[in-house]
Amino acid sequence: MRCYCCDQEMALARKVKLRVWRDYDPAQGGPDSAAYQAYKEEMTFRWAVICPSCYARLNNDIGAAEINGREFGLAGSSRGDKAAVVNEAQYRAFQRREAEKLGLDLGEEN
């Protein structure tokens, strides 16, 4: 597994709800514009696996930190040591379940 934030290889990870922080320039359009809709989509929290070091940096009062030049936000439900610790097998099982929801087959056996 690789950390979503710092791209380091890891044996154990924290499965969190995370988003990369984006800024929006209102000059790109209002709430009905394609640019704003894309911004909203990008600012949605999504499942990610991150290393314990990045989790420690993000697990603060505001749930935000800059890592490798990018700003990340950690959902409140993943803060306060609530994020699950997962190993490679658990992560792969999660990936299979998510792929099945999309009708995809990852070609791996259980």
N, CA, C and O atoms as CSV, one atom per row, in Angstrom:
chain,resi,resn,atom,element,x,y,z
A,1,MET,N,N,0.846,-1.177,0.000
A,1,MET,CA,C,0.000,0.000,0.000
A,1,MET,C,C,0.890,1.238,0.000
A,1,MET,O,O,2.013,1.229,0.503
A,2,ARG,N,N,0.352,2.283,-0.574
A,2,ARG,CA,C,1.054,3.565,-0.582
A,2,ARG,C,C,0.153,4.616,0.056
A,2,ARG,O,O,-1.062,4.619,-0.142
A,3,CYS,N,N,0.768,5.502,0.818
A,3,CYS,CA,C,0.041,6.585,1.475
A,3,CYS,C,C,-0.471,7.574,0.427
A,3,CYS,O,O,0.279,8.011,-0.446
A,4,TYR,N,N,-1.739,7.917,0.523
A,4,TYR,CA,C,-2.331,8.858,-0.420
A,4,TYR,C,C,-1.696,10.244,-0.295
A,4,TYR,O,O,-1.597,10.970,-1.285
A,5,CYS,N,N,-1.271,10.611,0.894
A,5,CYS,CA,C,-0.722,11.957,1.120
A,5,CYS,C,C,0.749,12.077,0.742
A,5,CYS,O,O,1.130,12.983,0.001
A,6,CYS,N,N,1.574,11.168,1.248
A,6,CYS,CA,C,3.023,11.311,1.055
A,6,CYS,C,C,3.612,10.284,0.094
A,6,CYS,O,O,4.795,10.367,-0.238
A,7,ASP,N,N,2.825,9.331,-0.354
A,7,ASP,CA,C,3.211,8.308,-1.323
A,7,ASP,C,C,4.259,7.332,-0.796
A,7,ASP,O,O,4.926,6.660,-1.583
A,8,GLN,N,N,4.412,7.247,0.519
A,8,GLN,CA,C,5.352,6.293,1.099
A,8,GLN,C,C,4.715,4.910,1.175
A,8,GLN,O,O,3.512,4.782,1.398
A,9,GLU,N,N,5.532,3.878,0.987
A,9,GLU,CA,C,5.082,2.494,1.133
A,9,GLU,C,C,4.803,2.249,2.616
A,9,GLU,O,O,5.511,2.763,3.482
A,10,MET,N,N,3.761,1.457,2.901
A,10,MET,CA,C,3.415,1.202,4.303
A,10,MET,C,C,2.809,-0.185,4.445
A,10,MET,O,O,2.139,-0.676,3.536
A,11,ALA,N,N,3.047,-0.812,5.587
A,11,ALA,CA,C,2.480,-2.133,5.879
A,11,ALA,C,C,1.135,-1.994,6.568
A,11,ALA,O,O,0.224,-2.788,6.332
A,12,LEU,N,N,1.009,-0.986,7.418
A,12,LEU,CA,C,-0.252,-0.686,8.101
A,12,LEU,C,C,-0.666,0.735,7.766
A,12,LEU,O,O,0.168,1.634,7.661
A,13,ALA,N,N,-1.952,0.919,7.601
A,13,ALA,CA,C,-2.455,2.240,7.213
A,13,ALA,C,C,-3.668,2.594,8.054
A,13,ALA,O,O,-4.240,1.744,8.735
A,14,ARG,N,N,-4.049,3.856,7.996
A,14,ARG,CA,C,-5.307,4.325,8.567
A,14,ARG,C,C,-6.260,4.557,7.407
A,14,ARG,O,O,-5.930,5.260,6.453
A,15,LYS,N,N,-7.443,3.963,7.493
A,15,LYS,CA,C,-8.480,4.169,6.470
A,15,LYS,C,C,-9.321,5.350,6.931
A,15,LYS,O,O,-9.993,5.283,7.960
A,16,VAL,N,N,-9.277,6.430,6.161
A,16,VAL,CA,C,-9.876,7.696,6.580
A,16,VAL,C,C,-10.765,8.286,5.490
A,16,VAL,O,O,-10.703,7.884,4.329
A,17,LYS,N,N,-11.584,9.237,5.888
A,17,LYS,CA,C,-12.306,10.090,4.940
A,17,LYS,C,C,-11.452,11.336,4.786
A,17,LYS,O,O,-11.181,12.042,5.758
A,18,LEU,N,N,-11.029,11.601,3.547
A,18,LEU,CA,C,-10.030,12.627,3.282
A,18,LEU,C,C,-10.411,13.419,2.043
A,18,LEU,O,O,-11.095,12.916,1.152
A,19,ARG,N,N,-9.959,14.663,2.000
A,19,ARG,CA,C,-10.083,15.452,0.777
A,19,ARG,C,C,-8.844,16.309,0.611
A,19,ARG,O,O,-8.217,16.746,1.576
A,20,VAL,N,N,-8.516,16.534,-0.664
A,20,VAL,CA,C,-7.442,17.473,-0.990
A,20,VAL,C,C,-8.102,18.839,-1.079
A,20,VAL,O,O,-9.115,19.004,-1.759
A,21,TRP,N,N,-7.523,19.818,-0.390
A,21,TRP,CA,C,-8.128,21.149,-0.365
A,21,TRP,C,C,-7.911,21.855,-1.693
A,21,TRP,O,O,-6.801,21.878,-2.225
A,22,ARG,N,N,-8.976,22.426,-2.216
A,22,ARG,CA,C,-8.927,23.200,-3.456
A,22,ARG,C,C,-9.470,24.595,-3.179
A,22,ARG,O,O,-10.374,24.762,-2.360
A,23,ASP,N,N,-8.930,25.579,-3.850
A,23,ASP,CA,C,-9.469,26.935,-3.784
A,23,ASP,C,C,-10.367,27.140,-4.995
A,23,ASP,O,O,-10.144,26.552,-6.053
A,24,TYR,N,N,-11.374,27.971,-4.834
A,24,TYR,CA,C,-12.281,28.245,-5.942
A,24,TYR,C,C,-12.288,29.737,-6.228
A,24,TYR,O,O,-12.433,30.556,-5.321
A,25,ASP,N,N,-12.130,30.077,-7.490
A,25,ASP,CA,C,-12.174,31.464,-7.933
A,25,ASP,C,C,-13.583,31.746,-8.440
A,25,ASP,O,O,-13.985,31.187,-9.461
A,26,PRO,N,N,-14.350,32.606,-7.749
A,26,PRO,CA,C,-15.722,32.904,-8.165
A,26,PRO,C,C,-15.822,33.444,-9.588
A,26,PRO,O,O,-16.896,33.397,-10.189
A,27,ALA,N,N,-14.732,33.951,-10.131
A,27,ALA,CA,C,-14.754,34.440,-11.509
A,27,ALA,C,C,-14.972,33.303,-12.509
A,27,ALA,O,O,-15.296,33.548,-13.671
A,28,GLN,N,N,-14.795,32.058,-12.054
A,28,GLN,CA,C,-15.004,30.907,-12.930
A,28,GLN,C,C,-16.485,30.575,-13.118
A,28,GLN,O,O,-16.835,29.764,-13.975
A,29,GLY,N,N,-17.339,31.191,-12.332
A,29,GLY,CA,C,-18.769,30.956,-12.485
A,29,GLY,C,C,-19.458,30.737,-11.157
A,29,GLY,O,O,-18.823,30.457,-10.140
A,30,GLY,N,N,-20.761,30.871,-11.190
A,30,GLY,CA,C,-21.562,30.716,-9.984
A,30,GLY,C,C,-21.936,29.270,-9.712
A,30,GLY,O,O,-21.377,28.351,-10.311
A,31,PRO,N,N,-22.889,29.072,-8.800
A,31,PRO,CA,C,-23.262,27.729,-8.355
A,31,PRO,C,C,-23.756,26.803,-9.466
A,31,PRO,O,O,-23.707,25.583,-9.307
A,32,ASP,N,N,-24.222,27.343,-10.566
A,32,ASP,CA,C,-24.715,26.505,-11.658
A,32,ASP,C,C,-23.654,26.219,-12.719
A,32,ASP,O,O,-23.928,25.505,-13.684
A,33,SER,N,N,-22.463,26.759,-12.557
A,33,SER,CA,C,-21.426,26.585,-13.576
A,33,SER,C,C,-20.777,25.204,-13.463
A,33,SER,O,O,-20.766,24.590,-12.396
A,34,ALA,N,N,-20.245,24.739,-14.574
A,34,ALA,CA,C,-19.527,23.460,-14.598
A,34,ALA,C,C,-18.292,23.528,-13.697
A,34,ALA,O,O,-17.951,22.552,-13.029
A,35,ALA,N,N,-17.631,24.676,-13.681
A,35,ALA,CA,C,-16.428,24.835,-12.853
A,35,ALA,C,C,-16.760,24.676,-11.374
A,35,ALA,O,O,-16.017,24.026,-10.638
A,36,TYR,N,N,-17.874,25.266,-10.934
A,36,TYR,CA,C,-18.251,25.156,-9.526
A,36,TYR,C,C,-18.685,23.733,-9.186
A,36,TYR,O,O,-18.372,23.232,-8.106
A,37,GLN,N,N,-19.397,23.086,-10.090
A,37,GLN,CA,C,-19.815,21.701,-9.851
A,37,GLN,C,C,-18.589,20.793,-9.738
A,37,GLN,O,O,-18.569,19.891,-8.900
A,38,ALA,N,N,-17.578,21.016,-10.563
A,38,ALA,CA,C,-16.337,20.238,-10.482
A,38,ALA,C,C,-15.620,20.510,-9.160
A,38,ALA,O,O,-15.083,19.590,-8.543
A,39,TYR,N,N,-15.612,21.760,-8.730
A,39,TYR,CA,C,-14.998,22.123,-7.452
A,39,TYR,C,C,-15.693,21.387,-6.300
A,39,TYR,O,O,-15.026,20.825,-5.431
A,40,LYS,N,N,-17.024,21.391,-6.294
A,40,LYS,CA,C,-17.771,20.685,-5.241
A,40,LYS,C,C,-17.433,19.194,-5.227
A,40,LYS,O,O,-17.266,18.600,-4.162
A,41,GLU,N,N,-17.333,18.601,-6.402
A,41,GLU,CA,C,-16.996,17.179,-6.506
A,41,GLU,C,C,-15.595,16.913,-5.945
A,41,GLU,O,O,-15.391,15.940,-5.220
A,42,GLU,N,N,-14.646,17.765,-6.275
A,42,GLU,CA,C,-13.279,17.597,-5.784
A,42,GLU,C,C,-13.167,17.800,-4.277
A,42,GLU,O,O,-12.278,17.235,-3.641
A,43,MET,N,N,-14.058,18.597,-3.704
A,43,MET,CA,C,-14.001,18.883,-2.264
A,43,MET,C,C,-14.780,17.873,-1.423
A,43,MET,O,O,-14.913,18.049,-0.212
A,44,THR,N,N,-15.293,16.823,-2.050
A,44,THR,CA,C,-16.020,15.784,-1.334
A,44,THR,C,C,-15.033,14.869,-0.615
A,44,THR,O,O,-14.014,14.479,-1.184
A,45,PHE,N,N,-15.339,14.528,0.637
A,45,PHE,CA,C,-14.505,13.575,1.361
A,45,PHE,C,C,-14.641,12.204,0.718
A,45,PHE,O,O,-15.740,11.781,0.358
A,46,ARG,N,N,-13.508,11.510,0.577
A,46,ARG,CA,C,-13.486,10.169,-0.001
A,46,ARG,C,C,-12.616,9.265,0.867
A,46,ARG,O,O,-11.740,9.729,1.597
A,47,TRP,N,N,-12.882,7.956,0.767
A,47,TRP,CA,C,-12.049,7.002,1.488
A,47,TRP,C,C,-10.634,7.021,0.920
A,47,TRP,O,O,-10.437,7.095,-0.293
A,48,ALA,N,N,-9.661,6.955,1.814
A,48,ALA,CA,C,-8.253,6.885,1.426
A,48,ALA,C,C,-7.497,6.152,2.521
A,48,ALA,O,O,-7.955,6.065,3.661
A,49,VAL,N,N,-6.341,5.630,2.164
A,49,VAL,CA,C,-5.461,5.051,3.186
A,49,VAL,C,C,-4.233,5.939,3.285
A,49,VAL,O,O,-3.641,6.338,2.282
A,50,ILE,N,N,-3.872,6.234,4.516
A,50,ILE,CA,C,-2.714,7.097,4.764
A,50,ILE,C,C,-1.830,6.470,5.829
A,50,ILE,O,O,-2.289,5.663,6.637
A,51,CYS,N,N,-0.575,6.844,5.821
A,51,CYS,CA,C,0.382,6.281,6.774
A,51,CYS,C,C,0.150,6.871,8.170
A,51,CYS,O,O,-0.461,7.930,8.311
A,52,PRO,N,N,0.641,6.178,9.187
A,52,PRO,CA,C,0.475,6.684,10.556
A,52,PRO,C,C,1.053,8.086,10.758
A,52,PRO,O,O,0.505,8.871,11.531
A,53,SER,N,N,2.145,8.406,10.077
A,53,SER,CA,C,2.760,9.725,10.221
A,53,SER,C,C,1.837,10.822,9.687
A,53,SER,O,O,1.638,11.841,10.347
A,54,CYS,N,N,1.281,10.618,8.506
A,54,CYS,CA,C,0.359,11.617,7.939
A,54,CYS,C,C,-0.908,11.701,8.781
A,54,CYS,O,O,-1.461,12.785,8.971
A,55,TYR,N,N,-1.370,10.555,9.288
A,55,TYR,CA,C,-2.552,10.574,10.140
A,55,TYR,C,C,-2.283,11.427,11.389
A,55,TYR,O,O,-3.136,12.211,11.804
A,56,ALA,N,N,-1.118,11.272,11.970
A,56,ALA,CA,C,-0.771,12.047,13.165
A,56,ALA,C,C,-0.776,13.546,12.865
A,56,ALA,O,O,-1.188,14.344,13.707
A,57,ARG,N,N,-0.322,13.929,11.678
A,57,ARG,CA,C,-0.308,15.348,11.305
A,57,ARG,C,C,-1.716,15.887,11.074
A,57,ARG,O,O,-2.006,17.034,11.415
A,58,LEU,N,N,-2.593,15.063,10.495
A,58,LEU,CA,C,-3.951,15.508,10.169
A,58,LEU,C,C,-4.917,15.397,11.341
A,58,LEU,O,O,-5.939,16.083,11.365
A,59,ASN,N,N,-4.614,14.555,12.296
A,59,ASN,CA,C,-5.503,14.289,13.418
A,59,ASN,C,C,-5.354,15.382,14.476
A,59,ASN,O,O,-4.843,15.149,15.572
A,60,ASN,N,N,-5.815,16.583,14.116
A,60,ASN,CA,C,-5.706,17.733,15.015
A,60,ASN,C,C,-7.080,18.392,15.160
A,60,ASN,O,O,-8.069,17.888,14.628
A,61,ASP,N,N,-7.144,19.497,15.867
A,61,ASP,CA,C,-8.429,20.162,16.133
A,61,ASP,C,C,-9.189,20.557,14.879
A,61,ASP,O,O,-10.418,20.496,14.851
A,62,ILE,N,N,-8.469,20.962,13.844
A,62,ILE,CA,C,-9.152,21.393,12.619
A,62,ILE,C,C,-9.121,20.316,11.530
A,62,ILE,O,O,-9.793,20.454,10.508
A,63,GLY,N,N,-8.354,19.257,11.738
A,63,GLY,CA,C,-8.304,18.163,10.778
A,63,GLY,C,C,-7.682,18.553,9.458
A,63,GLY,O,O,-8.109,18.078,8.405
A,64,ALA,N,N,-6.685,19.407,9.499
A,64,ALA,CA,C,-6.055,19.862,8.253
A,64,ALA,C,C,-4.550,19.988,8.457
A,64,ALA,O,O,-4.062,20.278,9.550
A,65,ALA,N,N,-3.835,19.755,7.353
A,65,ALA,CA,C,-2.380,19.920,7.370
A,65,ALA,C,C,-1.882,19.962,5.936
A,65,ALA,O,O,-2.524,19.460,5.013
A,66,GLU,N,N,-0.719,20.574,5.780
A,66,GLU,CA,C,-0.058,20.569,4.483
A,66,GLU,C,C,0.970,19.450,4.500
A,66,GLU,O,O,1.798,19.355,5.406
A,67,ILE,N,N,0.901,18.601,3.473
A,67,ILE,CA,C,1.822,17.477,3.348
A,67,ILE,C,C,2.347,17.473,1.920
A,67,ILE,O,O,1.574,17.435,0.963
A,68,ASN,N,N,3.653,17.510,1.788
A,68,ASN,CA,C,4.293,17.540,0.459
A,68,ASN,C,C,3.719,18.620,-0.447
A,68,ASN,O,O,3.511,18.395,-1.639
A,69,GLY,N,N,3.467,19.784,0.118
A,69,GLY,CA,C,3.013,20.921,-0.671
A,69,GLY,C,C,1.533,20.928,-1.021
A,69,GLY,O,O,1.078,21.814,-1.744
A,70,ARG,N,N,0.773,19.956,-0.524
A,70,ARG,CA,C,-0.672,19.920,-0.770
A,70,ARG,C,C,-1.407,19.973,0.567
A,70,ARG,O,O,-0.963,19.403,1.564
A,71,GLU,N,N,-2.530,20.665,0.563
A,71,GLU,CA,C,-3.335,20.755,1.779
A,71,GLU,C,C,-4.402,19.676,1.765
A,71,GLU,O,O,-5.077,19.460,0.759
A,72,PHE,N,N,-4.543,19.001,2.904
A,72,PHE,CA,C,-5.523,17.934,3.056
A,72,PHE,C,C,-6.448,18.252,4.218
A,72,PHE,O,O,-6.068,18.934,5.170
A,73,GLY,N,N,-7.661,17.747,4.120
A,73,GLY,CA,C,-8.629,17.859,5.200
A,73,GLY,C,C,-9.091,16.475,5.597
A,73,GLY,O,O,-9.382,15.639,4.741
A,74,LEU,N,N,-9.157,16.234,6.890
A,74,LEU,CA,C,-9.589,14.959,7.452
A,74,LEU,C,C,-10.978,15.145,8.042
A,74,LEU,O,O,-11.200,16.055,8.840
A,75,ALA,N,N,-11.906,14.289,7.655
A,75,ALA,CA,C,-13.276,14.390,8.162
A,75,ALA,C,C,-13.311,14.168,9.668
A,75,ALA,O,O,-12.490,13.433,10.215
A,76,GLY,N,N,-14.262,14.805,10.328
A,76,GLY,CA,C,-14.404,14.652,11.771
A,76,GLY,C,C,-14.592,13.205,12.194
A,76,GLY,O,O,-14.135,12.807,13.266
A,77,SER,N,N,-15.258,12.417,11.367
A,77,SER,CA,C,-15.496,11.004,11.695
A,77,SER,C,C,-14.214,10.182,11.682
A,77,SER,O,O,-14.202,9.062,12.193
A,78,SER,N,N,-13.139,10.710,11.110
A,78,SER,CA,C,-11.858,9.998,11.065
A,78,SER,C,C,-10.861,10.533,12.090
A,78,SER,O,O,-9.772,9.980,12.242
A,79,ARG,N,N,-11.222,11.591,12.784
A,79,ARG,CA,C,-10.318,12.187,13.771
A,79,ARG,C,C,-10.480,11.527,15.136
A,79,ARG,O,O,-11.371,10.703,15.342
A,80,GLY,N,N,-9.608,11.901,16.055
A,80,GLY,CA,C,-9.714,11.424,17.434
A,80,GLY,C,C,-9.429,9.941,17.561
A,80,GLY,O,O,-10.035,9.260,18.388
A,81,ASP,N,N,-8.514,9.437,16.752
A,81,ASP,CA,C,-8.110,8.033,16.771
A,81,ASP,C,C,-9.256,7.091,16.391
A,81,ASP,O,O,-9.249,5.922,16.779
A,82,LYS,N,N,-10.245,7.594,15.631
A,82,LYS,CA,C,-11.383,6.777,15.211
A,82,LYS,C,C,-11.135,6.037,13.901
A,82,LYS,O,O,-11.887,5.120,13.570
A,83,ALA,N,N,-10.109,6.405,13.153
A,83,ALA,CA,C,-9.843,5.775,11.856
A,83,ALA,C,C,-9.336,4.349,12.047
A,83,ALA,O,O,-8.465,4.089,12.878
A,84,ALA,N,N,-9.893,3.440,11.268
A,84,ALA,CA,C,-9.502,2.034,11.345
A,84,ALA,C,C,-8.065,1.843,10.878
A,84,ALA,O,O,-7.597,2.520,9.963
A,85,VAL,N,N,-7.382,0.919,11.517
A,85,VAL,CA,C,-6.052,0.520,11.085
A,85,VAL,C,C,-6.238,-0.705,10.194
A,85,VAL,O,O,-6.882,-1.674,10.596
A,86,VAL,N,N,-5.676,-0.664,8.982
A,86,VAL,CA,C,-5.837,-1.768,8.044
A,86,VAL,C,C,-4.490,-2.261,7.545
A,86,VAL,O,O,-3.522,-1.507,7.446
A,87,ASN,N,N,-4.457,-3.565,7.232
A,87,ASN,CA,C,-3.261,-4.143,6.616
A,87,ASN,C,C,-3.539,-4.328,5.128
A,87,ASN,O,O,-4.609,-3.958,4.644
A,88,GLU,N,N,-2.590,-4.892,4.409
A,88,GLU,CA,C,-2.710,-5.047,2.961
A,88,GLU,C,C,-3.933,-5.887,2.575
A,88,GLU,O,O,-4.662,-5.521,1.652
A,89,ALA,N,N,-4.164,-7.000,3.262
A,89,ALA,CA,C,-5.296,-7.879,2.937
A,89,ALA,C,C,-6.630,-7.157,3.154
A,89,ALA,O,O,-7.540,-7.279,2.333
A,90,GLN,N,N,-6.749,-6.416,4.239
A,90,GLN,CA,C,-7.977,-5.674,4.504
A,90,GLN,C,C,-8.191,-4.576,3.466
A,90,GLN,O,O,-9.320,-4.318,3.050
A,91,TYR,N,N,-7.109,-3.937,3.055
A,91,TYR,CA,C,-7.200,-2.892,2.045
A,91,TYR,C,C,-7.655,-3.473,0.711
A,91,TYR,O,O,-8.513,-2.895,0.044
A,92,ARG,N,N,-7.092,-4.602,0.319
A,92,ARG,CA,C,-7.494,-5.244,-0.938
A,92,ARG,C,C,-8.960,-5.670,-0.895
A,92,ARG,O,O,-9.671,-5.538,-1.891
A,93,ALA,N,N,-9.415,-6.177,0.244
A,93,ALA,CA,C,-10.825,-6.559,0.381
A,93,ALA,C,C,-11.716,-5.327,0.223
A,93,ALA,O,O,-12.765,-5.395,-0.417
A,94,PHE,N,N,-11.302,-4.216,0.800
A,94,PHE,CA,C,-12.051,-2.961,0.654
A,94,PHE,C,C,-12.099,-2.548,-0.807
A,94,PHE,O,O,-13.155,-2.156,-1.305
A,95,GLN,N,N,-10.963,-2.631,-1.504
A,95,GLN,CA,C,-10.921,-2.273,-2.924
A,95,GLN,C,C,-11.872,-3.157,-3.741
A,95,GLN,O,O,-12.571,-2.662,-4.625
A,96,ARG,N,N,-11.899,-4.462,-3.446
A,96,ARG,CA,C,-12.799,-5.367,-4.165
A,96,ARG,C,C,-14.256,-4.985,-3.943
A,96,ARG,O,O,-15.043,-4.956,-4.888
A,97,ARG,N,N,-14.618,-4.690,-2.693
A,97,ARG,CA,C,-16.010,-4.303,-2.391
A,97,ARG,C,C,-16.399,-3.024,-3.122
A,97,ARG,O,O,-17.497,-2.934,-3.671
A,98,GLU,N,N,-15.512,-2.041,-3.134
A,98,GLU,CA,C,-15.801,-0.786,-3.826
A,98,GLU,C,C,-15.910,-1.004,-5.337
A,98,GLU,O,O,-16.770,-0.413,-5.990
A,99,ALA,N,N,-15.046,-1.845,-5.888
A,99,ALA,CA,C,-15.096,-2.134,-7.322
A,99,ALA,C,C,-16.400,-2.847,-7.682
A,99,ALA,O,O,-16.992,-2.568,-8.724
A,100,GLU,N,N,-16.847,-3.763,-6.825
A,100,GLU,CA,C,-18.103,-4.474,-7.067
A,100,GLU,C,C,-19.283,-3.508,-7.123
A,100,GLU,O,O,-20.205,-3.695,-7.917
A,101,LYS,N,N,-19.253,-2.489,-6.292
A,101,LYS,CA,C,-20.328,-1.489,-6.308
A,101,LYS,C,C,-20.419,-0.799,-7.664
A,101,LYS,O,O,-21.490,-0.362,-8.084
A,102,LEU,N,N,-19.274,-0.710,-8.341
A,102,LEU,CA,C,-19.221,-0.069,-9.659
A,102,LEU,C,C,-19.363,-1.071,-10.805
A,102,LEU,O,O,-19.301,-0.698,-11.976
A,103,GLY,N,N,-19.554,-2.344,-10.455
A,103,GLY,CA,C,-19.676,-3.378,-11.464
A,103,GLY,C,C,-18.358,-3.787,-12.082
A,103,GLY,O,O,-18.331,-4.312,-13.195
A,104,LEU,N,N,-17.266,-3.554,-11.379
A,104,LEU,CA,C,-15.929,-3.887,-11.879
A,104,LEU,C,C,-15.411,-5.153,-11.221
A,104,LEU,O,O,-15.776,-5.472,-10.089
A,105,ASP,N,N,-14.561,-5.870,-11.935
A,105,ASP,CA,C,-13.908,-7.051,-11.401
A,105,ASP,C,C,-12.408,-6.786,-11.394
A,105,ASP,O,O,-11.807,-6.585,-12.449
A,106,LEU,N,N,-11.809,-6.784,-10.224
A,106,LEU,CA,C,-10.370,-6.493,-10.117
A,106,LEU,C,C,-9.503,-7.695,-10.485
A,106,LEU,O,O,-8.278,-7.584,-10.540
A,107,GLY,N,N,-10.136,-8.845,-10.737
A,107,GLY,CA,C,-9.386,-10.007,-11.166
A,107,GLY,C,C,-8.576,-10.651,-10.055
A,107,GLY,O,O,-7.600,-11.349,-10.331
A,108,GLU,N,N,-8.960,-10.431,-8.809
A,108,GLU,CA,C,-8.274,-11.031,-7.667
A,108,GLU,C,C,-9.191,-12.016,-7.008
A,108,GLU,O,O,-10.409,-11.836,-6.996
A,109,GLU,N,N,-8.616,-13.052,-6.461
A,109,GLU,CA,C,-9.415,-14.024,-5.714
A,109,GLU,C,C,-9.550,-13.561,-4.275
A,109,GLU,O,O,-8.718,-12.808,-3.768
A,110,ASN,N,N,-10.618,-14.027,-3.620
A,110,ASN,CA,C,-10.861,-13.644,-2.211
A,110,ASN,C,C,-9.804,-14.169,-1.362
A,110,ASN,O,O,-9.824,-13.959,-0.149
